[in-house]
Amino acid sequence: VAALQDEKTSLMSENEIMNDRLDQLDDSLDDPNTVVAKKYFHAQLQLEQLQEENFRLEAAKDDYRVHCEDLEKQLIELQHRNNELTSLAEESR
C-alpha cells in the first residue's frame, strides 16, 4: 500500500508538472511576440489561405465539369448532324 501511495504521489507530481508545462505553452501562444505563437499564427494563416484556394479550385472544377458536359452534348449533336449530312451527300451522288 505504501509503494502504491508513493507511486500515486509521484504520478500526481508528474501530472502537475505536465499541466504547468501545458499552461506555459498555452500562455506562449497567447503572447503574439513569441516564436511559437508567430509560427502558430503563420501556420493558421497558411491553412486559411489553402482552404480558400481549395474552395476556389473546387468551384472551378465544378464549372469545368459542367462546361465539359455541354461540350460532350454538342459533340454528340454534331456527330449526328455530320452523319445526317454524310448520308444526304451520298444520296445526292
MDAnalysis code that builds the backbone (N, CA, C; Angstrom):
import MDAnalysis as mda
import numpy as np

u = mda.Universe.empty(279, n_residues=93, atom_resindex=np.repeat(np.arange(93), 3), trajectory=True)
u.add_TopologyAttr("name", ["N", "CA", "C"] * 93)
u.add_TopologyAttr("resid", np.arange(1, 94))
u.add_TopologyAttr("resname", ["VAL", "ALA", "ALA", "LEU", "GLN", "ASP", "GLU", "LYS", "THR", "SER", "LEU", "MET", "SER", "GLU", "ASN", "GLU", "ILE", "MET", "ASN", "ASP", "ARG", "LEU", "ASP", "GLN", "LEU", "ASP", "ASP", "SER", "LEU", "ASP", "ASP", "PRO", "ASN", "THR", "VAL", "VAL", "ALA", "LYS", "LYS", "TYR", "PHE", "HIS", "ALA", "GLN", "LEU", "GLN", "LEU", "GLU", "GLN", "LEU", "GLN", "GLU", "GLU", "ASN", "PHE", "ARG", "LEU", "GLU", "ALA", "ALA", "LYS", "ASP", "ASP", "TYR", "ARG", "VAL", "HIS", "CYS", "GLU", "ASP", "LEU", "GLU", "LYS", "GLN", "LEU", "ILE", "GLU", "LEU", "GLN", "HIS", "ARG", "ASN", "ASN", "GLU", "LEU", "THR", "SER", "LEU", "ALA", "GLU", "GLU", "SER", "ARG"])
u.atoms.positions = np.array([
    [0.833, -1.185, 0.000],
    [0.000, 0.000, 0.000],
    [0.877, 1.248, 0.000],
    [1.954, 1.207, 0.775],
    [2.858, 2.358, 0.840],
    [3.520, 2.589, -0.510],
    [3.895, 1.516, -1.193],
    [4.523, 1.640, -2.512],
    [3.537, 2.244, -3.513],
    [2.281, 1.830, -3.445],
    [1.261, 2.374, -4.335],
    [0.996, 3.845, -4.031],
    [1.013, 4.205, -2.746],
    [0.819, 5.599, -2.386],
    [1.987, 6.453, -2.888],
    [3.209, 5.918, -2.771],
    [4.381, 6.636, -3.291],
    [4.278, 6.801, -4.803],
    [3.847, 5.748, -5.486],
    [3.697, 5.821, -6.943],
    [2.608, 6.825, -7.309],
    [1.505, 6.819, -6.538],
    [0.428, 7.765, -6.792],
    [0.911, 9.199, -6.599],
    [1.667, 9.437, -5.540],
    [2.210, 10.765, -5.269],
    [3.150, 11.183, -6.389],
    [3.966, 10.260, -6.828],
    [4.904, 10.536, -7.922],
    [4.159, 10.874, -9.211],
    [3.133, 10.098, -9.519],
    [2.354, 10.348, -10.730],
    [1.584, 11.666, -10.643],
    [1.071, 11.979, -9.472],
    [0.369, 13.253, -9.300],
    [1.330, 14.425, -9.482],
    [2.524, 14.275, -8.965],
    [3.541, 15.310, -9.111],
    [3.915, 15.484, -10.586],
    [4.114, 14.362, -11.269],
    [4.448, 14.407, -12.695],
    [3.297, 15.015, -13.499],
    [2.079, 14.677, -13.138],
    [0.903, 15.231, -13.807],
    [0.837, 16.747, -13.601],
    [1.139, 17.202, -12.398],
    [1.132, 18.627, -12.107],
    [2.204, 19.361, -12.912],
    [3.376, 18.757, -13.037],
    [4.456, 19.345, -13.832],
    [4.044, 19.441, -15.295],
    [3.431, 18.402, -15.812],
    [2.973, 18.392, -17.210],
    [1.886, 19.446, -17.429],
    [0.976, 19.591, -16.488],
    [-0.071, 20.613, -16.601],
    [0.535, 22.018, -16.591],
    [1.568, 22.212, -15.744],
    [2.253, 23.509, -15.732],
    [2.907, 23.800, -17.079],
    [3.541, 22.784, -17.648],
    [4.184, 22.965, -18.962],
    [3.138, 23.269, -20.033],
    [2.002, 22.605, -19.947],
    [0.922, 22.849, -20.896],
    [0.395, 24.280, -20.756],
    [0.245, 24.730, -19.523],
    [-0.195, 26.111, -19.293],
    [0.819, 27.109, -19.855],
    [2.103, 26.804, -19.703],
    [3.140, 27.692, -20.245],
    [3.047, 27.751, -21.766],
    [2.818, 26.600, -22.386],
    [2.679, 26.582, -23.844],
    [1.449, 27.354, -24.289],
    [0.355, 27.201, -23.561],
    [-0.854, 27.959, -23.874],
    [-0.605, 29.455, -23.739],
    [0.115, 29.830, -22.677],
    [0.433, 31.240, -22.472],
    [1.331, 31.766, -23.585],
    [2.259, 30.925, -24.053],
    [3.167, 31.381, -25.107],
    [2.417, 31.572, -26.428],
    [1.330, 30.822, -26.627],
    [0.521, 31.023, -27.830],
    [-0.283, 32.315, -27.743],
    [-0.646, 32.707, -26.528],
    [-1.414, 33.935, -26.352],
    [-0.557, 35.181, -26.538],
    [0.730, 35.063, -26.294],
    [1.642, 36.199, -26.465],
    [2.110, 36.219, -27.918],
    [1.665, 37.216, -28.705],
    [1.992, 37.221, -30.139],
    [3.464, 37.485, -30.451],
    [4.270, 37.768, -29.435],
    [5.683, 38.066, -29.682],
    [6.581, 36.840, -29.598],
    [6.072, 35.722, -29.121],
    [6.916, 34.535, -29.001],
    [7.055, 33.846, -30.357],
    [8.128, 33.126, -30.508],
    [8.409, 32.422, -31.762],
    [7.347, 31.360, -32.021],
    [6.955, 30.663, -30.974],
    [5.948, 29.611, -31.114],
    [4.631, 30.219, -31.590],
    [4.243, 31.353, -30.998],
    [2.987, 31.986, -31.384],
    [3.050, 32.479, -32.822],
    [4.192, 33.042, -33.203],
    [4.339, 33.526, -34.579],
    [4.230, 32.376, -35.569],
    [4.877, 31.266, -35.256],
    [4.798, 30.097, -36.136],
    [3.378, 29.548, -36.184],
    [2.701, 29.544, -35.033],
    [1.333, 29.047, -34.972],
    [0.407, 29.908, -35.820],
    [0.520, 31.222, -35.649],
    [-0.352, 32.118, -36.412],
    [-0.031, 32.077, -37.902],
    [1.257, 31.922, -38.220],
    [1.644, 31.800, -39.627],
    [1.061, 30.518, -40.228],
    [1.142, 29.430, -39.480],
    [0.581, 28.161, -39.953],
    [-0.933, 28.268, -40.091],
    [-1.565, 28.966, -39.152],
    [-3.016, 29.140, -39.215],
    [-3.399, 29.979, -40.438],
    [-2.629, 31.017, -40.738],
    [-2.878, 31.848, -41.911],
    [-2.700, 31.035, -43.190],
    [-1.642, 30.231, -43.226],
    [-1.424, 29.376, -44.396],
    [-2.576, 28.402, -44.577],
    [-3.057, 27.833, -43.488],
    [-4.178, 26.901, -43.554],
    [-5.415, 27.585, -44.127],
    [-5.698, 28.798, -43.661],
    [-6.856, 29.528, -44.174],
    [-6.697, 29.838, -45.659],
    [-5.486, 30.228, -46.068],
    [-5.241, 30.524, -47.479],
    [-5.409, 29.269, -48.332],
    [-4.910, 28.158, -47.842],
    [-5.041, 26.907, -48.591],
    [-6.496, 26.453, -48.660],
    [-7.253, 26.678, -47.592],
    [-8.667, 26.329, -47.620],
    [-9.409, 27.189, -48.642],
    [-9.074, 28.485, -48.697],
    [-9.701, 29.359, -49.680],
    [-9.334, 28.942, -51.101],
    [-8.051, 28.609, -51.296],
    [-7.620, 28.166, -52.628],
    [-8.297, 26.857, -53.004],
    [-8.430, 25.955, -52.043],
    [-9.099, 24.683, -52.298],
    [-10.559, 24.915, -52.686],
    [-11.235, 25.829, -51.994],
    [-12.617, 26.155, -52.322],
    [-12.709, 26.718, -53.736],
    [-11.782, 27.624, -54.076],
    [-11.776, 28.222, -55.407],
    [-11.536, 27.155, -56.476],
    [-10.602, 26.255, -56.213],
    [-10.305, 25.195, -57.184],
    [-11.473, 24.217, -57.324],
    [-12.152, 23.920, -56.225],
    [-13.320, 23.041, -56.290],
    [-14.418, 23.687, -57.136],
    [-14.620, 24.993, -56.957],
    [-15.633, 25.700, -57.743],
    [-15.249, 25.691, -59.222],
    [-13.966, 25.923, -59.513],
    [-13.501, 25.895, -60.906],
    [-13.670, 24.503, -61.495],
    [-13.396, 23.482, -60.705],
    [-13.558, 22.104, -61.174],
    [-15.006, 21.831, -61.543],
    [-15.921, 22.290, -60.687],
    [-17.346, 22.106, -60.978],
    [-17.746, 22.849, -62.250],
    [-17.225, 24.075, -62.422],
    [-17.516, 24.835, -63.638],
    [-17.001, 24.105, -64.875],
    [-15.779, 23.573, -64.775],
    [-15.208, 22.842, -65.916],
    [-15.978, 21.565, -66.200],
    [-16.474, 20.917, -65.161],
    [-17.258, 19.690, -65.357],
    [-18.529, 20.009, -66.144],
    [-19.213, 21.084, -65.752],
    [-20.435, 21.487, -66.455],
    [-20.100, 21.859, -67.898],
    [-19.027, 22.615, -68.089],
    [-18.611, 23.008, -69.439],
    [-18.270, 21.779, -70.285],
    [-17.597, 20.818, -69.683],
    [-17.233, 19.587, -70.390],
    [-18.488, 18.805, -70.788],
    [-19.470, 18.748, -69.896],
    [-20.714, 18.053, -70.218],
    [-21.425, 18.736, -71.383],
    [-21.415, 20.069, -71.386],
    [-22.020, 20.805, -72.501],
    [-21.291, 20.506, -73.812],
    [-19.980, 20.483, -73.749],
    [-19.196, 20.197, -74.954],
    [-19.440, 18.775, -75.454],
    [-19.586, 17.840, -74.524],
    [-19.876, 16.463, -74.929],
    [-21.239, 16.376, -75.619],
    [-22.230, 17.102, -75.093],
    [-23.554, 17.124, -75.733],
    [-23.454, 17.724, -77.133],
    [-22.703, 18.817, -77.247],
    [-22.525, 19.444, -78.560],
    [-21.830, 18.488, -79.526],
    [-20.833, 17.763, -79.018],
    [-20.110, 16.810, -79.860],
    [-21.050, 15.734, -80.386],
    [-21.883, 15.203, -79.512],
    [-22.829, 14.160, -79.930],
    [-23.792, 14.714, -80.979],
    [-24.307, 15.934, -80.741],
    [-25.215, 16.540, -81.712],
    [-24.522, 16.766, -83.059],
    [-23.276, 17.244, -82.998],
    [-22.543, 17.483, -84.245],
    [-22.217, 16.183, -84.973],
    [-21.955, 15.124, -84.216],
    [-21.704, 13.830, -84.856],
    [-22.969, 13.332, -85.549],
    [-24.109, 13.487, -84.882],
    [-25.368, 13.084, -85.514],
    [-25.627, 13.930, -86.763],
    [-25.422, 15.225, -86.648],
    [-25.631, 16.119, -87.802],
    [-24.678, 15.754, -88.931],
    [-23.426, 15.424, -88.583],
    [-22.447, 15.018, -89.589],
    [-22.889, 13.735, -90.291],
    [-23.398, 12.787, -89.503],
    [-23.890, 11.529, -90.093],
    [-25.055, 11.795, -91.039],
    [-25.964, 12.688, -90.610],
    [-27.100, 13.024, -91.478],
    [-26.633, 13.663, -92.782],
    [-25.719, 14.612, -92.654],
    [-25.222, 15.289, -93.847],
    [-24.431, 14.347, -94.753],
    [-23.710, 13.422, -94.152],
    [-22.965, 12.440, -94.951],
    [-23.916, 11.553, -95.720],
    [-24.974, 11.117, -95.059],
    [-25.955, 10.266, -95.774],
    [-26.686, 11.053, -96.849],
    [-26.997, 12.319, -96.593],
    [-27.627, 13.148, -97.615],
    [-26.680, 13.366, -98.809],
    [-25.406, 13.540, -98.512],
    [-24.441, 13.741, -99.594],
    [-24.324, 12.481, -100.439],
    [-24.362, 11.317, -99.796],
    [-24.294, 10.068, -100.543],
    [-25.541, 9.879, -101.402],
    [-26.690, 10.265, -100.857],
    [-27.924, 10.167, -101.640],
    [-27.879, 11.105, -102.847],
    [-27.319, 12.264, -102.654],
    [-27.216, 13.238, -103.758],
    [-26.339, 12.711, -104.878],
    [-25.275, 12.015, -104.519],
    [-24.380, 11.484, -105.542],
    [-25.131, 10.465, -106.356],
])
